[in-house]
């Protein structure tokens, strides 16, 4: 039977310490006015010593588990999307699994830049939709403050730290992921890069002297890419879900720059209230930004049961991803079938009918096959006898 992936829990964590634009004015040659007008950012949260990708992920995940009312020990899959893990090896997801005491749950990290959380969400849904797992924890976390060059005004004013997490549960009800669009343009891999976090530039004095261990970004190149793919990908995923832009209650985009979001909103012809923007509070938190925005939207009462959402990310790789999602966090029994939209009501009977047809065909074939066997051997023997007689 076709399974679906319901979102039943959500949580967020941001460090207590806030760095405002005015604080940054004292650190580099910048101004509150430049940062606000060019990016929409007013402040960002910065991890304290000892706070890492792992600790922030655990804090957000614990909230998500509490909302879903699932003990960590029952979680069957953990994916952490991040570009700033505690270590290159092991995966931070295994450390999160241990800290949560989600004993034995498979856990892996996923790296797709700022797009990572949407990639992770879509990946987890595949495991649930195939019936492989009954639930999953999907976390997006970023500890960018350790990788930012605090003397480079072109990047240090943009980024912040934080984490967002959701719990997905398998459901028989037609809900959750409706369609997705994932992509990458690796030819621009160097537009947003940590040059020294891998084998290309192993640790050395020279690497440090050249400041290659810090994040580098060609902002204009990424800006052009983002404004192109954001609206295109949303259009694609809405069409693939058999919806129209009017059916979408809220688009939750990656929070990199409010000008990028605004351009996409205009291209899509959406009213401002259908576009989630919270970049002013957190800056760009990369893989954490979409789940953080989702949790804020829920807390602000902007998402009602039955809503159609679109998550859309873009960033390092360069990559993009969008996912159309039906939001129905309640227990299946709590929603009378009569209240489902006609299209949703039809999905299950059609899936059931297709499965029944398929198994009837297989049954018939397995019953008829043995009856036909003597006929096949008689025909084969007849052919042989004819060949002999012709000779
Ligand atoms: O999350 C992953 C994806 N990342 C993104 O999507 C980021 C996409 N890019 C952007 O959001 C924008 O390109 C930035 C916000 C990074 C930069 O905005 P921009 O309008 O593209 O500015 P720019 O790089 O063209 O720079 C304009 C001017 C330059 O001065 P000149 O050459 O015109 O004299 C910069 O040196 O602004 C200057 N500038 C600054 N001035 C004050 C750059 N950074 C700053 C700063 N404060 N912090």
Boltz pocket constraint, residues with backbone or C-beta under 6 A from the ligand:
constraints:
  - pocket:
      binder: B
      contacts: [[A, 29], [A, 30], [A, 31], [A, 34], [A, 35], [A, 38], [A, 39], [A, 114], [A, 153], [A, 154], [A, 155], [A, 157], [A, 192], [A, 218], [A, 219], [A, 220], [A, 222], [A, 223], [A, 226], [A, 255], [A, 256], [A, 257], [A, 260], [A, 284], [A, 286], [A, 314], [A, 315], [A, 316]]
      max_distance: 6.0
